[in-house]
Amino acid sequence: MIAIAKPYLTDAEAQAAYDTILTGWVTQGPRVEEFEKKFALYAGAKYAVAVSNCTTALHLAMIVAGIGEGDEVLCPSLSYIATANAVRYVGAKPIFVDVEYDTYNIDPIDAEKKITPKTKAILIVHQMGMPANINAFRILCDKYKLKLIEDAACAAGSSYKGDRIGANSSLVCFSFHPRKVITTGEGGMITTDREDYYQRLKLLRQHGMSVNDRVRHEAKDLIFEDHVEVGYNYRMTDIQAAVGIKQLEKLDWIVDERRKIAASYNKAFKNVPFIQLPIEKKGCFSNYQSYCIYLKDGCPIDRNTLMQGLLDCGIATRRGIMTSHRETAYKDQPTNATLPVSESLQDNSIILPLYIPMQVRDIQFVIDAFLGMVHKKLQEVLV
Ligand SMILES: *Cc1c(COP(=O)(O)O)cnc(C)c1O
């Protein structure tokens, strides 16, 4: 069976977790601080704050950006549902924007049409690791005085016009779930260039506590904490951070390897007329968190038949990215949404296996099985 994805974890990560457990300090502590410093340096950000996952990162980003009851936040529907949910956690309303058919990323032209006096922020997503058009959104946000927030859950190691994702705006949220390119089991990170955001994020992830456990532990004099606002327990553990530090050391290598596999797929499929390959626009560099292709009009075989056929050959695939507005949890939301591109991408795209290390013969097996099914169907249609 060829899996859709696998985390790349080795003895180094296991040893780091083991060593951390034996220090006796297992919750947020020195390893978390080290991971934050190294991640900020890697991403080219001033500060980084580690949290329990990217969903909690997005929730805190909404709070520090000042989003609340009655506000509107523009975001894509074509995303993992955590994107839109984060907007709803603070009582605001996600206003769904359609995506560009060739990048799966939020469309700046449709976004501008949906700005109202209630709009407070634009939450862009770098879908499957492909950078969104950050410059266009920066211009929009400046023009209409909106906050720009990046859901970079999938985009650690991607870059935009030479800058790593994380360096480009004041609130960038990452995930270290095993489906992303590096993992801590569960885990998240927020990068920021603003000292005030940095301080508030650190408070909010730890119950609003004015003094963190580590400072209290190391203090020579008595200190008592105050809880200065209602916060959360969104901490990462030191065990996770120790694993994250090892993963981060490999990130550039992992991205290189993933890009080689994506290039093999691109080469194999580039002459098939009804397949749309992933497109890296000028200045965009993807970590290929997922390799997704879109079956255009004229494709002789429908997506689900193809997925079943591949599964019968022992190849796991996934449907393309979901649309949030068609989920039950969003049925009661007023539908402002006509999102034809998002719906077509969800219904006609397919994610192929991509993980490290993926053997050359396995890559070739996927390619042959895929092309074999398409060609067989094509023959039937022609006859
Ligand atoms: C995975 C993902 C999330 C959620 O990340 P978690 O760390 O699992 O909370 C949010 N947004 C997008 C776009 C994702 O792909």
The ligand as an ORCA input file, in Angstrom:
! r2SCAN-3c Opt
* xyz 0 1
  C      -3.909     21.772      8.908
  C      -4.498     23.100      8.735
  C      -4.983     23.846      9.827
  C      -5.085     23.274     11.217
  O      -3.861     22.957     11.784
  P      -3.827     22.165     13.170
  O      -2.397     22.288     13.623
  O      -4.211     20.755     12.886
  O      -4.764     22.838     14.111
  C      -5.438     25.128      9.590
  N      -5.440     25.656      8.355
  C      -5.005     24.968      7.282
  C      -4.999     25.613      5.947
  C      -4.530     23.664      7.435
  O      -4.126     22.977      6.363
*
